[in-house]
Amino acid sequence: MREIILSTTPSIDLHGYDRESARIAVKDFLTDVLRMGEKTCIIIHGIGYGILQKEVQLYLGKDKRVESYYLSFINPGCTVVKLKTSKSK
């Protein structure tokens, strides 16, 4: 897998969010990313105890708009998300 961490890639920082707020923020963020016509985005959840990371990845696994996601190997406090385009549905 190629690591994509660019300053122009849309991202959201969830530091300070609780589980429910993070889930809602991620859902809204993905909607906005798709509206912008982007296919890749970054969710910054931090490392800590792994609570937000688990919650984010649980949500991403259920969202039908998500093609794939993986933990960044450069920064394990981030999850890189690939979204489906209208052509890949």
N, C-alpha and C positions, 0 to 999 in steps of 0.2 A: 504494500500500500504506500502511496506517495503522501508524505506529510504536507498538508496545506495550512500554513499559518501565515497569513498575509495581513498587513495593516488595513487593506481594503476589504477584507472578508468581514461580513456582518457578524457581530458578536454581542453577547449579553453576559453581564457579570451578575451572578446570583449570590455573591457574598452578602450575608446578613438576612437572607430570605429564610422563611420556614418552609417546610415541605409543600404545603398547600399553595402558598404564594409563589413558590418556584414553579410548580406545575402549571399554574395559571399564566405566569410570565412566559414560560417556554412555549405554551400553546399560542399565545398572542404573538410572540416573537417569530415563530415559524410562519404564521399567517402573514406577518409583515415582510419576512424574507421572500416568501413566494410572490407577494404582490410586487416586490422590487425586481422580480425576475431572476433572482439568484438561485443557485443550486447547492451551494456549500455555505455553511455557517459554523460558528464556534460558540459553544456554551461553556462559560467559565463557572465552575462550581467549587473550585478549590479542592484541597486534599482533606484536611481535618480528619474527622472520624469516618468520612465516606458517606455520610447520610444523604447529602444533596446529590452526590454522584449517583448513588443507587436510585434515588427518586427520579432523577433526570433520565437515566437509562431505562428505568421501568416504563416511564411515560413514552420515551422514544420508541420502545419496542411495540407499543400499542398504536401509535399514530400512523395511519395508513399513508400519510404524505411523506414519510421517511423511507428512503431507499436503503440507507445503511448509516451506521455510526460507529465510532471507535474512540477509545481513549487515546489522546495525543501521546506519542512516545517522547516528544520533546518536553512537554509539560503535562504531567499526569493530573493536573488540576483542571484540565479542559477536555471536553468531548467535541470531536469534529463530526458534523452531521452532513450527510449528502441527502438532498431532497429529490423526490421524483419530479420530473417535468411532465408536461401534458403529453409528450411523446412517449414517455416510459410507463404510462398507466396501462 
